[in-house]
Amino acid sequence: MIQLLVATHNRGKQREFQALLADWPVQIVFPQEIGLDLAVAEEGASFAEIAAHKAVAYAHAARLLTLADDSGLEVDALNGAPGIYTARYAGPDANDRDRYQKLLRALEGVPWAARTARFRAAVALARPDGQVRIAEGVCEGIIALEAQGETGFGYDPVFYLPDWGRTMAQLGDSIKNQISHRARAVQAARAWLDDLLDI
């Protein structure tokens, strides 16, 4: 079976990708499992550009078919911020709670109807020869007034889904992995897999 390198060191993302890719006809491996310690600068002006840059770099270094993603939160009241800077929104040493607490402070006084936001993800599949394909997914929601829920990671506790009446962190993994931005991007990327595997 062909190996697919998933180019992330984020444990939350690794767990999520294992679930999202469970039915793909590949053996999933992560950088630490193959002894690959590669630092790739996040270069690009969009999620798609950053994901593609990362996927190509890891595919070239590992000589494996590689999946990389870049994703983030776009808040309308903040003119689309934090956007591609989502992971660094509260500084390089911040944790998830630091980041979403900063976001809640930035939105103090903003009425419910104006707190619209979306999670956006780009997934890039790259071969060692540099061929790359990109798929994207979006999940619309509202920034909650306070954090709620214990599952997930990142901004999940403050990302409220009106259709479900709860935050992403209150949904549980099984539902999240059907409706999240990353799930939708992975579903779209599946259409490119056979081409990249040459089957």
Protein Blocks (a to p, Z undefined) as FASTA:
>chain_A
ZZdddddfbfklmmmmmmmmmmpccddddfklnopacddddedjbfklmmmmmmmmmmmm
nopacdddddddddfklnopakjmlmmmnojkbcfklmmmmmmmmmgoiafklmgccddd
ddddddfkopacdddddddddddfbdedjehehjllmmccfknopafklnojmlmmmmmm
klmmmmmmmmmmmmmnoZZ
